[in-house]
């Protein structure tokens, strides 16, 4: 009954706060689109090169926190940092089906309206499941997964071994079921001391991936500080630049 509260931690942004973020990052443009069911969705767009990184964040992440790093660490690519439903300036309530549907909407917007030449998807933590679902349905230049998991069922079962979660969990994000048929190149960034999603869940997903893949284990990193590891951004730059 409470699984939504355990999976999703929406971080809302008021219109005044959104305007403040826009003033702080003048290169970032706030974009609104309409989801298939009419829900208003928001993202931050940083225009740079012809290639674009479509970003899906963690379960308690307000994605404007990525604006500074995106500009500084990967300035040669454009970025589309999406707010999940109920997060940032997006309306609605999050769910697996809604987030996966919205990811398709954002991809189509990037391809058809922003005219991105190549599209990479970048999923962090919860967002890795959204990214994998998108990779199963749209052509991508590459998939970047940071602190990913095989499935939320497997992770949740680890924490609640006494519950029949295989039958109870509605938001499954079953990435490992999709991985064996995905041929998109993968960069998998694993926190060696992950205290939220133990590394073996990421390793299982990596092992199941069919396409070309690279793995970087950040030995001293925990779940929420991977981007502080010195190898993190150089690995992403190398992957995106080919």
N, C-alpha and C positions, 0 to 999 in steps of 0.2 A: 504493500500500500504506500510505502514511503520511498520507493526506489527512485523517483524523480529527484527527491531532495538529496539523495546520496550520490547521484550521478551528475546532476547539473547544479551549478552555483552561479546563477546569472549576475553579472556585474553591469548595472544600468548606468547610463550617462544622461544627464539632463541636457536640455538644449543649450543652457548657459555654459555647461562644461564642454559640450561639443564645440561651441564657438571659441572657447578658450584654447582648446586643442588646435583648432584651425589657425588661430593667431600665432600659436607657438611653432607650428609647422606649416608655413605658408605654401610649401610645395605640395602638401597633402590636400586632396580634394575629397570632400564628403559626397558620396554617391548613394542615392536611394533608388531601389527598384521594387517592383511588385512581384511577390511570389505567386505561384500558380493558384493559390487560394485567396489571393488579395492581400496577404500580410505584407506590411511595409518592411523592407530589409535595407540595412545600411552597411556600407564598407568605406574604408579609406583607400584612396587611389594615389599612388606615387608614380608619376610618369617619368620614365627615363628612356631606356633602350626599347627596341621592338619586342624583346622577349619579356614574358611576364611570370611572376611568381604569385600563385593564388594561395592564400594563407588561411588555415583553419587552426584556431588556438586551443588551449587547454580548457578544462571544465570550469575554471574560476578565473579565466583570463579576459581582461578588457583589452582588445587588440591594439588600441592606440599606444600601448606600452612598447610595441614593436616598431613604431615609426622611426625613432632615432637610430636603432640598430639597422633597420632596412636601408635607410639612407646612407649610413656610414659604411656598412659592411658589404653591401651588394649594390653599389651605386649604378652599375651598368645595366641593371634590369629594372623593369617597372614592377610595382607591387600592388596587389589588391588584397587588403586585410579585411576579412569579413567578420561582421558581428553576427553571431548566432541569434536565432529568435529569442527575445527576452533579454539579450545582452546588448551593451552599448546603446545605440540609438535604434535598434531593430525592435519591431513589435512582436507580438505573439508569444507562444510558449514553446520551449525546446522539446524535441523528441527525436529518436533516431530517424524515423521516416521523414520528418520535416527537414532535418538538417541535411539528409542525403538528397532530398528533392531540391532544396535551396542551393546546394553545391552545384547541381546541374544548371540551375538558373544562372548562377554567377559565372560558371564556365562559358555558357552560351553568350552572356553579356560581354565577357572578356574577348571572346573570339569574334563576335559579330558587331559589337559596338565600339570596343576599344581597339579592335583589329590587331590583337597580339599575334606576333609571328609564331613564336613557340610558347607553349604554356607548361610551366612546371607547377606541381601541386606540393605544398608544404604543410604537413599535419603534425602538430605537437600534441602528445599525450592523447586526450580524448579526440582531438582533431585528426589523429592518425587513422581512426576508423572512418571518418568522413572522407579523408583523402583516398583511402583504399577503395571505398565504395564508388567514388568518382572515377578512379582509374579503371574500374571494371566497366564503365559505361561511356567514357569519352577518351579520345586519343590525347596522349600527353607526351611531352618531351622527356619528362622524368618525374619521379616521386621521391620527395624528401620526407622521411619520418623521424621524428625526434621523440625519444622515450615511448615507443609504440608498444602495442600488446597484440597477442594472438586473438583474443576475444574478450569482451567484458564478462562473459559467463565464466571463463576460466579465471580471470582476475578476482571476480566477486566470490567464486567458490573457495578461493584461497582464504579469504577473510571470513566467510560464513560457511564453513564446511558442513554445518548441521542443517542447512536449508536446501531444499530441492530446487536450486536456482535454474537448472536446465529447463524447468517447466514454468518457473515463476517470472524470470526476467524478461521484460518486454523490449528493452533497449539493448540488443545483443552485440551490435557492432562486431560481427563475426568475420574479422579480416582474414583469418587463416583459412576460411572456407573459399575465399576468392583468390588468395595468393597463388595457388598452383596453376592458375590459368592466365596470370598477368605477366605479360612480356615487356612491360614498360620498365626502363632502367630504374633501379632503386638505390638510394643512399639511405642507410639505416644508421642512426646515431643513438647509441645505447649508453645510458648512465650506469657506470660500473658499480655504483653504490646506491642504486635507485631504491628509495625507501617507500615508494608508493606502488610502482609496478615493477616487481623484481625482474632483473635482466633476462631471466630464462624465458619470460613471455615474449620479449622482443626477439630473442634468439630463435624461438620456434617459428615466429612469423618470417624471419629472415631465411631460415632454412627451407621454408615452404615456397618461397618466391621463385617463380619459374624463370623470369627474365634475368638479364645481366644485373649484377648487384655488387655494391660495395658496403662494407660494414666498418664503422669506427666505434670502438668501445672507449668511452671517456672514463679512464680508470678511477679517478677520484671524485667524479661528479655524482651528485644526488639528483633526484627527480626534477627539482625546480631551479637548478643552477647549471644546467648543461651549457648554456650559451656563454658562461664565464670561462669555460675550458679553452685553453689557447688553441686547440686543434679544431674547435667547432666551426667557426666561420670560414677559415681557410678551406676546410673540406667541402663546405657548401659552395664556395666560390669555384673551386676546381670542378665540381659536379655540374654546375650550371654553365660554366664556360666550355665544357666538353673536353 
